[in-house]
Amino acid sequence: MSARIYSPSKTAMQSGKAKTGLWILEFDRETARTIDPLMGYTSSADPLAQIRLKFSSRDDAVAYAEKHGIAYRLDEPNQTKRRVMAYSDNFKFDRKAPWTH
């Protein structure tokens, strides 16, 4: 039994940083999904595939996995590469490119 610990990124519909500080422990699948031939639904015999544990910090999630003997891999979140800029910076005199309409 192995698990993945990660912090989910914000959704495309989200502009703020709410619900981005959570850490999730999600178990890996041990068996492949099967497709029902009549309806086309997918199913699995693995009950742990449905479990997602939420933690407030990375250390809590790692401590839980180590306490219960769960092998885990830790996926660090990617940092945003966006530069914070004020609206008035658009009209600076020493701007690299001239401002035009």
KEDRENDREN-63539 format. One record per residue: residue in three letters; x, y, z of N, C-alpha, C in turn. Coordinates in pm, 1 decimal. Layout:
<sites>
r; n_xx; n_yy; n_zz; ca_xx; ca_yy; ca_zz; c_xx; c_yy; c_zz
ALA; X; Y; Z; X; Y; Z; X; Y; Z
...
</sites>
This chain:
<sites>
r; n_xx; n_yy; n_zz; ca_xx; ca_yy; ca_zz; c_xx; c_yy; c_zz
MET; 85.6; -116.7; 0.0; 0.0; 0.0; 0.0; 90.3; 123.1; 0.0
SER; 72.3; 208.3; -100.0; 148.9; 331.5; -108.6; 53.5; 447.9; -130.8
ALA; 102.1; 567.1; -103.4; 16.4; 685.0; -112.6; 94.2; 801.8; -170.1
ARG; 20.0; 901.5; -210.9; 76.8; 1024.9; -263.9; 31.3; 1139.4; -175.0
ILE; 124.4; 1222.9; -133.2; 92.5; 1340.8; -52.4; 121.2; 1463.5; -137.8
TYR; 20.1; 1547.6; -154.8; 36.4; 1665.0; -239.9; -54.5; 1777.8; -193.0
SER; -24.2; 1896.7; -240.9; -107.7; 2013.1; -215.4; -173.8; 2050.4; -347.9
PRO; -306.0; 2045.6; -357.3; -369.6; 2072.3; -486.1; -355.4; 2218.1; -527.0
SER; -341.7; 2239.6; -657.1; -333.3; 2375.7; -707.6; -473.7; 2434.6; -715.7
LYS; -481.5; 2564.4; -728.4; -612.9; 2626.4; -735.5; -674.9; 2599.5; -871.9
THR; -804.5; 2600.6; -877.3; -874.9; 2570.6; -1001.4; -870.2; 2690.3; -1095.0
ALA; -910.0; 2668.9; -1219.0; -910.2; 2776.9; -1317.1; -1016.6; 2881.7; -1284.6
MET; -1116.3; 2845.2; -1209.1; -1223.7; 2937.6; -1173.6; -1194.4; 3012.8; -1044.6
GLN; -1076.7; 2998.1; -990.6; -1043.4; 3053.7; -860.2; -936.1; 3161.2; -876.9
SER; -963.6; 3281.8; -827.1; -864.5; 3387.6; -838.5; -785.8; 3406.1; -709.2
GLY; -844.6; 3372.6; -596.8; -776.5; 3387.9; -468.8; -699.9; 3263.6; -431.9
LYS; -656.0; 3258.0; -306.7; -577.5; 3144.3; -259.8; -652.0; 3060.9; -157.4
ALA; -783.3; 3068.4; -155.7; -861.0; 2989.7; -60.8; -852.1; 2841.3; -95.4
LYS; -846.6; 2758.3; 5.4; -840.7; 2612.6; -6.8; -716.5; 2563.7; -79.1
THR; -609.9; 2642.5; -82.9; -487.3; 2596.5; -146.6; -382.9; 2554.4; -45.0
GLY; -404.2; 2577.7; 82.4; -307.3; 2539.5; 183.9; -326.7; 2399.0; 235.7
LEU; -423.6; 2325.5; 183.2; -450.0; 2189.6; 229.2; -349.6; 2092.4; 169.3
TRP; -325.3; 1984.9; 239.9; -242.0; 1875.5; 190.9; -327.4; 1750.6; 189.2
ILE; -319.4; 1673.7; 83.4; -404.6; 1556.0; 64.5; -318.6; 1430.4; 57.5
LEU; -360.9; 1328.6; 129.1; -300.2; 1196.1; 121.0; -397.2; 1109.4; 42.3
GLU; -352.5; 1062.4; -71.8; -438.1; 984.4; -161.6; -368.1; 851.3; -190.8
PHE; -438.5; 741.5; -171.7; -379.9; 609.4; -192.1; -371.7; 576.2; -340.9
ASP; -264.3; 506.3; -379.3; -247.2; 462.5; -518.1; -336.0; 342.3; -544.8
ARG; -370.7; 324.3; -670.6; -454.2; 209.6; -708.8; -371.2; 82.4; -709.1
GLU; -427.6; -23.4; -653.7; -358.8; -152.1; -653.7; -409.3; -241.9; -765.9
THR; -531.8; -219.0; -809.1; -587.2; -294.9; -920.7; -638.0; -196.9; -1025.8
ALA; -637.2; -240.7; -1147.9; -683.7; -155.6; -1257.2; -836.1; -147.8; -1256.9
ARG; -887.6; -41.1; -1311.6; -1032.6; -29.2; -1325.2; -1082.9; -122.6; -1434.7
THR; -1205.3; -169.8; -1417.8; -1267.3; -253.3; -1519.1; -1387.5; -179.6; -1575.8
ILE; -1417.6; -207.9; -1699.9; -1530.0; -143.0; -1767.0; -1644.4; -241.8; -1777.0
ASP; -1761.4; -199.1; -1732.7; -1881.0; -281.3; -1743.0; -1920.0; -289.2; -1890.2
PRO; -1935.9; -410.2; -1946.9; -1963.2; -420.7; -2090.4; -2102.6; -369.9; -2131.5
LEU; -2198.9; -375.2; -2040.7; -2334.4; -333.9; -2076.2; -2351.6; -182.3; -2073.7
MET; -2317.0; -119.3; -1963.1; -2340.4; 24.4; -1948.0; -2216.7; 110.1; -1973.2
GLY; -2097.8; 51.5; -1965.9; -1975.9; 127.4; -1988.8; -1922.9; 197.3; -1865.5
TYR; -1980.8; 169.9; -1748.5; -1931.3; 229.5; -1624.7; -1796.0; 171.0; -1589.4
THR; -1713.4; 249.0; -1521.9; -1587.1; 195.6; -1471.4; -1603.0; 163.6; -1324.5
SER; -1540.3; 54.6; -1282.7; -1546.9; 15.3; -1142.6; -1411.8; -40.6; -1101.3
SER; -1394.0; -51.8; -971.4; -1268.5; -102.0; -918.1; -1297.3; -183.6; -794.0
ALA; -1214.1; -283.2; -770.4; -1228.3; -366.2; -650.6; -1142.8; -312.9; -537.2
ASP; -1080.8; -198.1; -558.3; -990.5; -139.6; -459.4; -1064.6; -33.6; -378.3
PRO; -1097.9; -61.2; -251.0; -1171.8; 37.9; -171.6; -1087.2; 158.0; -129.2
LEU; -955.3; 142.8; -125.8; -869.7; 254.5; -84.3; -859.3; 362.6; -191.8
ALA; -898.4; 330.8; -314.1; -890.4; 429.7; -421.5; -989.6; 544.1; -400.0
GLN; -1087.3; 525.2; -314.3; -1189.1; 626.9; -289.6; -1153.5; 718.1; -172.7
ILE; -1048.3; 688.2; -100.5; -1016.1; 761.3; 21.5; -918.0; 873.8; -7.8
ARG; -953.8; 994.4; 35.4; -866.0; 1110.8; 27.4; -868.2; 1177.4; 164.1
LEU; -755.0; 1176.1; 233.0; -745.9; 1236.7; 365.0; -688.2; 1377.2; 351.3
LYS; -751.5; 1474.9; 417.4; -706.7; 1613.4; 410.4; -636.5; 1651.2; 540.7
PHE; -525.1; 1723.7; 526.7; -447.5; 1768.7; 640.7; -419.3; 1917.3; 625.1
SER; -397.1; 1983.9; 736.6; -372.5; 2127.9; 732.2; -227.2; 2160.8; 699.1
SER; -135.9; 2066.1; 718.5; 3.9; 2092.4; 685.3; 69.1; 1967.0; 629.1
ARG; 180.9; 1986.6; 563.1; 255.2; 1875.5; 504.1; 310.0; 1783.9; 612.9
ASP; 355.7; 1842.9; 722.2; 412.7; 1763.6; 830.9; 309.8; 1672.0; 894.9
ASP; 185.2; 1717.5; 904.6; 79.0; 1632.6; 959.9; 52.6; 1512.4; 870.0
ALA; 52.5; 1533.9; 739.3; 27.4; 1424.7; 645.2; 141.4; 1323.3; 647.8
VAL; 264.3; 1372.0; 653.7; 380.7; 1282.4; 658.8; 381.2; 1204.7; 790.2
ALA; 350.0; 1271.4; 900.5; 345.9; 1203.5; 1030.4; 238.6; 1095.1; 1032.1
TYR; 123.2; 1120.6; 970.6; 16.7; 1020.6; 964.4; 62.9; 898.3; 885.7
ALA; 127.3; 923.0; 771.3; 172.9; 811.5; 687.8; 279.3; 728.8; 759.8
GLU; 370.4; 794.7; 828.3; 475.3; 721.1; 899.0; 420.6; 646.6; 1019.7
LYS; 322.7; 705.1; 1087.5; 263.9; 640.3; 1205.4; 191.7; 511.1; 1167.3
HIS; 125.4; 512.5; 1050.9; 48.2; 395.6; 1008.5; 124.7; 305.1; 912.5
GLY; 252.4; 332.3; 889.4; 334.4; 245.2; 805.5; 298.2; 249.7; 658.4
ILE; 257.6; 363.4; 610.8; 218.8; 378.9; 470.7; 337.9; 434.6; 393.3
ALA; 377.7; 364.5; 288.8; 483.7; 417.2; 202.2; 425.2; 533.2; 123.0
TYR; 497.5; 643.2; 116.5; 442.1; 761.9; 51.0; 545.9; 828.5; -36.0
ARG; 497.6; 907.5; -131.3; 584.7; 995.6; -208.8; 528.2; 1135.8; -194.9
LEU; 615.8; 1230.2; -180.6; 577.6; 1368.0; -151.5; 594.8; 1451.8; -277.2
ASP; 486.8; 1511.4; -324.2; 490.7; 1599.6; -440.6; 480.6; 1743.1; -391.6
GLU; 589.8; 1816.7; -406.0; 591.4; 1956.8; -363.2; 513.1; 2041.6; -464.4
PRO; 442.4; 2143.9; -416.9; 367.2; 2228.9; -510.7; 460.9; 2318.3; -590.9
ASN; 421.6; 2346.4; -714.3; 498.8; 2437.2; -798.5; 474.4; 2580.2; -754.6
GLN; 578.5; 2660.7; -757.6; 564.4; 2801.4; -721.3; 523.3; 2880.8; -845.6
THR; 438.0; 2978.6; -826.1; 395.0; 3061.4; -938.4; 508.2; 3153.0; -980.5
LYS; 516.6; 3177.5; -1108.6; 623.1; 3260.5; -1162.2; 569.8; 3397.5; -1201.6
ARG; 466.3; 3439.6; -1138.0; 402.5; 3565.6; -1171.0; 464.5; 3678.5; -1090.2
ARG; 492.1; 3789.2; -1155.1; 550.7; 3904.4; -1088.8; 438.6; 3996.0; -1041.5
VAL; 441.3; 4034.8; -916.5; 340.9; 4124.0; -861.4; 371.0; 4265.1; -910.0
MET; 268.7; 4328.3; -965.4; 288.9; 4458.6; -1025.8; 170.2; 4547.5; -991.8
ALA; 195.2; 4673.0; -965.5; 87.6; 4767.4; -936.6; 34.8; 4825.7; -1068.3
TYR; -87.0; 4875.2; -1065.7; -146.5; 4934.4; -1185.0; -68.8; 5057.7; -1230.6
SER; -14.7; 5132.0; -1135.9; 58.9; 5254.2; -1170.6; 190.2; 5224.0; -1243.7
ASP; 239.1; 5097.8; -1233.4; 361.6; 5061.9; -1304.4; 342.6; 5065.3; -1456.2
ASN; 219.6; 5060.1; -1503.1; 193.1; 5069.5; -1647.0; 228.2; 5206.6; -1702.2
PHE; 231.4; 5309.8; -1619.1; 250.7; 5447.0; -1664.2; 383.6; 5506.1; -1617.7
LYS; 478.9; 5423.2; -1577.2; 607.8; 5472.6; -1531.5; 684.3; 5538.0; -1646.8
PHE; 766.5; 5633.5; -1610.9; 845.6; 5702.3; -1711.5; 959.4; 5614.0; -1763.2
ASP; 1018.4; 5535.0; -1674.9; 1133.1; 5452.0; -1714.2; 1092.5; 5310.8; -1755.2
ARG; 977.7; 5297.3; -1812.6; 926.7; 5169.9; -1859.6; 1010.2; 5118.8; -1977.6
LYS; 1027.1; 4987.8; -1990.9; 1109.9; 4931.4; -2098.1; 1049.5; 4957.1; -2235.7
ALA; 919.0; 4935.2; -2247.9; 851.3; 4960.0; -2373.8; 759.7; 5081.7; -2357.0
PRO; 749.4; 5168.3; -2454.9; 663.4; 5283.8; -2439.1; 515.7; 5244.6; -2428.8
TRP; 443.6; 5319.2; -2349.4; 301.5; 5289.5; -2329.1; 220.9; 5353.7; -2439.7
THR; 137.8; 5277.0; -2504.7; 49.4; 5328.2; -2609.1; -90.0; 5275.9; -2587.5
HIS; -184.9; 5338.7; -2651.4; -323.5; 5291.9; -2641.2; -339.8; 5177.3; -2731.6
</sites>
